[in-house]
Structures are given as structure tokens and as C-alpha cells.
Amino acid sequence: MNAKSLASGYRALASLAVVLLWGLYALNGGLVANLVAPLNGRLGEDIPFKTDYTGIFVIDYPIALLVAFFYFATNGSDEGYQLTVFEGYSTLQSSFVWLYVESLRSGSKPWSIATPLFFVTLSQILGGAISLPLYFAYHILWVDSAAAEMLRVRDHHAVGALPFSFLLGAIFPAILACAPTWNGPESRTPEAHQTYLALFQVDPLWVTLAQALLTNLFRWLRPAAGGGDHGQTPRAAYRWTQTSYLLAASSSAIGHVYTAARIYTSTDEGTNLVRMRIPHSLEGPTGGLADTLARGTFLYLQFDIPIFELASLVWAFVLLSKLPNRPQMTDRMLALTMLIGYMTIGAGATVSLALYVREGLLREKGKTRTR
């Protein structure tokens, strides 16, 4: 399949996701409940809802909408729901690394670093099932037309900062926000948890700020290394790129394995793969979720997560399959290998490891061209 057809397919998938996510969310009443919660100052009937974070309504209202959306998924009230979100986010957070590395391949153009920020923020607002397919459509067309030299990561300062900005801006906020997953709902008051969630909602900004500050710090600490393309610079950029992929793969694999272990060891009736992953009705999963908002957001994520997982796997498969110097393996064997990875270590880890392999192949290709 050519790049234009793949891009069209991704755009069609994003359009379908709009219908499945937001159409059903509106039909089952979840969207209305989400919109009015910040205005009423309550979640459901008995949970007070914090709506004043900055004192500026145009900022506080969108943040409160996202806090309301994720509240029941992270407050420890439903183990099956929170594990679904925990595993899904362990994949989605890895897209920080994927998109930032790809932005560094495009050189120092002013829009390059803005691209991942835009699409990751879009994932937070509209859903990864909409944002990531749109990015993959854009990226596949770019890769198809880019010269081989454009696929190399040159800025070793920027890529060297990436593992640290990923830890500080994505993983650490997620651990704080999801603490009731392990500690139980009594570990935090509703207001305290809502405050943590509000900070968590702007993690694309935290990653971007950490990335910018650390990149400038590394340039200041190692000015002699420069930004050239000779000596140690290409090797350093390569090593840091693969380190970032391994960190992303590890965090995603931990999320997947932990979720799988809890599914098989939990005594909670609602913690089972069928309820967590398969949509059953327009109203969304019940089993302890009496609130319309909670059921609506659960159903939303039951469509969101598998769509962006599938889209990411196909994207990584396409990038690997198009490399002429890949190991002797048919497309079927590559697809089977990635399917096994998806079932054992999860989609996020599988994609990150596929990109790790691709980075090595791109480096070998670059060596061959310079001989």
C-alpha cells in the first residue's frame, strides 16, 4: 500500500473515532454530565467538585472538564476501570517519545518541536484515537518524501534530554495521579485527588518545558561538543535515541504486565478482561458505576484505547517494513512478531521496541551510504 493510501486510511480511522468516541459519549449522556459538572460544582450527587484552579474561568473550565472526565478512572473506586486507563495511558505516554524523536529528525525547523506538543495535547483533549491517526497520516507522507539524510537525529543535546523530560513530565505525573490505584480511594480526599489530576492534565506542557530547559542546560554544560555532524555527535545522538525508546518500552511493558497480573489475581468481579475491554451497551459498563459520567467515560475509553493501540502498531509495522536493509523477514513474520509482542508486553512496548530496531537499521543505512 502506498503512502497516500495509508494516510487516507488513517484519516478515515480518525473520522470513525470521532463518531465512536464523541458520538456515543453524547448519546449516553456522559458528555452533558461532563460539561455541567464544573458548573454545578459536584460530581454525581455527593462528591464536591473543585473548579477554581487559577481563578480564570477560560483556563479553569477546560481543566475541570478533563479532571471530571478522568476522576472516576483514577480515584480507586473501580479497579477494572482504573486498570484499563492505567494500561492505556502507559501506551499513550510513550507517544511523547515517538513524536519527539520524529520531530528531531526534521532538523531545526521552528515547527518541528511544536508538532509533538500539538498532537500530544490533542490526544489529551480529543483522544489518542483521533490525534495519533492524524499524526501518523502526516508522518507517513513526510517519511515517504524525505531524503535519507532527513531521517537522522543530529541534535544529541535535545535527544539526550528526552529520557529525563519523559521521566519528569510524563511518568512522574502519571504515578502521582494514579496513586489511588494502588493505595485505595481512602488515601486521598476528593479535593486533593482533583488537584493532582489538574496538574496531570497539563503534562504535555511539563514534558515540553522540561525538554526545552534540559536541552539548553546540556548545551551550556557541553558547548564544545557543538551541533555538528562529525566525531562523537552522531553516535551520542544514536545512543540517546535508543535509550529513550528503551525507557518508553519499559514503562509501557510495566503498565501492561501489572494490569495483566491484577486481572488474573484480583477477587473483584469487575476486574476481568471482558468487562474492561469489550463494550457491551450504549450506557457503558455498570458493575458498581452508578454515575452517568463514570459509565460514559469508561465506554469512551473502551473505544479510544484499542484504536490508538492498533493505529500505533500499524504505523511501526509500516516504518519497519519499508526499510530495505531490515533483517530477512517477510511482512507476515514481522506482523506475527509484533502481534506476539502486543499480546505479551503490550502495544506501547512493542511499538517502542520496533522503533528501537528501526533506529539501528537507519544508522547502518547511514554507514553504508558514507562508505
N, C-alpha and C positions, 0 to 999 in steps of 0.2 A: 504494500500500500504506500502511495507517495505521500509526501509531507502535507500537501494541500488537502488531501482526503482525510488524513489523520487529524489535521487541525479542524476541519469541518465536523468530524466526529466528536471531537472534544467540545466544540461549541454547542453541538446538539445535546451532548450529555449535560452541559451546564444548564441549558434551557429546560431539559427534563427535570433536573434537580430543583429548579425554581418551582416547578409545579408540585413535585412530590414534597418538598420541604415546606415552602411557604403556603402553597395551596391547601394542603392538608392541615397545616398549623392554623390557618384561618377558619377552615370548615369545622374543626373540632372545638373551637372556642379558645384555644390556647393563646392565639395572637391577641385577641381582645383582652384576655386576662393579663397578659404581659404588658400591654400598653397602659392599662388603667392602674396596675399595681403601684407605680411610682406616684400617681396622682392621688390614690386612696391612702397611701402610707401603710398598707397592710398586704401581707402575702397570705392568701386564703382568708380564713375568718379570725384566726387567733395569733398570727405571727406579726409583730410590729416590723415595719419595713423602713430602713434608713434611706432617706432620699437627698440629704444635704451633705455633699462631699466637699464642694468648693464654694458654695454659695452662689454659683452662677447657673441658672436654670438650663441654658443651652448646652452646658457641659454635664451637669448633674443628671439630667433626664436620660440621655443616651447611656451613661454609665449605669444608672439604676435599671434601665431596661435589660442590660446584659447581666447585671447582678441577679435580677429576678429570674432570668432565663436559666442561669446555672445554679441557683440556690439549692433546689431540691436534688440536684445531681451531685452535690458536694457536701451537704450538711450531715451526712451519715444516717439519714432516715430510711434509706432503701439501698441495701448493699448491692443488689443486682444492677440498679440504675447507676450507682456511683462507679462500679467496676466497668460498666460499659463506657462511661465517659472517661475514666482513667486510662483505659486501654486506647480508646480513640484519640485522646489527646497525646498519648505517648507516640503515636504515629504523626499526628498533625504538627507537634512541636519540632519534629525532625525536618519538616519543610523549611524551617528557619535556615538550617544548614544548607539544604539543597539549593534554595533560591539565592542565598548569599554567595555561595561558591559560583553559581552560574552567572551572577551579576559581575563577579570579579573577572570572569573570562572575557567580558566585553570591553576590557580596558578601563580607562579612567574617564569615560564619558559621564557628564553630570547626572544623566538619568539612570545610570546603571545601579547605584546603591538605592535609589528611590524605588526601583522596580520591586525588589523583595518586600520592602516596607509596605508598598501599596497592596500587593496581593496577600500578604500575611494579615494585614489589617482587614482586608476584605473578607478573609476567612473568618475572622473574629466577628464581623458584623453580619455577613450574609450566609456563611457556612463554607467549609472547605470543599464540599461537593460542587459548589458554584465557582469559587475562586480558583482552586487548583486546576480544574479542567481548562479554564480560560487562560491561565498562565501556561499550561502545557501546550495549548494551541499556539500561543505566541512563541514559545521557546522552540518548539519543533520546527517551525518555519525559519526561525533565526539560525538554528544549527544547520539546517539544510542548505542555507545560503552562505554561511560563514566560511571564511578561509581557515585552513588548518591552524595557522598561527593564532587566530582569534580564540581557539579553544584552550589555549594555555593560560594558566593562572600565573601572572607575573608579580603581583604585589604581595610579597611574602610578609610584609608588616600587617596588611589587612587580613590575610588568611591566617596569620599567626595569632591574631586577636580573636578569631572566630570561636575556637573552643571555649575560651574564657567568657566571651559575651554570651554564648549559648548557655553556659552554666549559670551565669549571673542573671540573665534576662529571661530565660525560658524555664530551665529545670528548677531553679531555686524558688521562683514564684509559684510554680505548679505544686511543689512539695508543701509550701505553706498553705495554699488554697485548699488542697485536698487532705489536709491533716485529719479532719473528722472521719475520713475513710478508714484510718487505722485506729484513731483514738476514741471514736464513737461520738454521737451527737451531743452528749453532755459535756464534751471537752471544751465547747465554746458557746457563748451566748449567741443568739441570732444576730444581734447588732455587731458583735466582734467578727463573726464569720462574714457578714455582709461587707465589712470594711476590708477584710482580706481579699474578698472577691473583687471589690472595686479596684484594688491595686493590681490584681491579677489580670483584669480586663485590658489594661494598657501594656501588657508585656511586649507587644511589638515595638512600642516606644522604648521600653527598657533595653531590649536587645539592640536597637539601633543606637541609642545613646552610649551603651557600653561598648559597642563595636567602634563607634567614632572616637570615643575617648581613649580606648586601649590602642587603637591603630596609631593615633597621634603620639601616644606615650611611647610605643615601640619605635616609632620613627625618631623620636627625641633621644631615646636611650641608645639607639644603634644608627646614628646618622651616617657613619662611614660605609654601612652596607649599601646605602643608596637605593634607587629604584630601578637599577639596570637589569639587564638580562644575561649577565655573564657570571662566571665563578660560582659562588655558593648560592646565589639568589634563586635560580630555578629549582635546585634540589631542596632548598628550605621551603619554598612555596609548595612543592610536591609533598614533602613530609607533613606540613601543617594541614594541607588539604585532606590527606588520608587520615590524619589524626582526628580531624573534625568529623569525617564520615564514621570512623570507628566509635567516637563518642556518641554520635546520633544513633548508631546501630545498637550500642549497649543500652542506652536509655530506653529505646523502643522495645528491645528484647526483654528488659526487666519488666516493663509495663505489661507486655503480653504474657510472659511466664507467670508473673504474680497473679494476674487475672485468671489464667487457666487453673492455677493451683487453688485459688479461692473457690472457683466454680466446683471443683471436684471434692473439696474438703468442707465446704460450708454446709451448715444444717438449716440454713434459711431457705424456705420453699421458693422464694422469689429469685434466688441466685442460681439460675440454670440457663444454659445456652439458648434454649428455645425462647424463653420469655425475654431474655436480654437482646437477642439478635433478630428475631423474626417478628415483624409487625403483624398483629392479629386483627385489629379493628381500627376504625377511624378515630375512636376515642383515645387510643393508646393503651399501653399496659396498665392493668389495675394492680391487684395484689398488694394492697397497703397504700396505694397512691390515690387518695380520695380527691385531691386537688386537681382542678381542670388544667391549671398551668403546669403542674408536675407531669401529668399524663401527656399533655400536648408537647412539651419539650422532649420527653422521652421518645415519643413517636418520631418527632423531627430528627433526632439524633440516630434513630434506628435506620433512617434512610441516608442521612448525611455521612455517617462513618463508613459504611461499605462502599458508597460511591467514590469518596475520595481515596479510599484504600485501593480500589480497583483501578482508578484513574492513575494513581501513582505507580502501581505495579506495571501497567501497560507502558507508561512513559519510560520507566527504567529499562524495560524489555526492548523498546524501540531504540533507545540510545545505545544499548549494548549490541543489538543485532545489526546495527548499521556500521559498526566498526569493522574494517576489512581485516585487521590483524587480531581479531579475537581468537581464543582457543578453538580448536577444531570441535565444534559442537553445532548440531542442527538447531534450527529455531524451535523444533518440538522439544528437544532435550533441554534447551535453555528455558523454555516455558515451564517444563516439568520441574526443573530445578528450582525455579522461582516459586512455583506452586507449593513445593515441599517446604521451602523457606517460609512462605506465608502461613502454612499450617503449623509449623513448629516454633518459629521465633517471631512471627507476625509480619505484617505488611511493612511497617516502618523500618524494621531492622533489615528486611530483605532488600528494600529499595536502597537503603544506605550502603549495604554491602555490595550491591550491584554497581553503585556509583563509585565505590572504592576500587572495584576491579576495573571499571572504565577508566578511572584516573591513571592506573598503572599502564593500561593499553595506550592511552593518549600520550603518556611520557615515552613509551617505547616507540610509538609512531614518530614522535618528535626527534628522537635519537636517530632513527633510520633516515629521516629527511636531511639531517645535518652531516651524515657521513659522506 
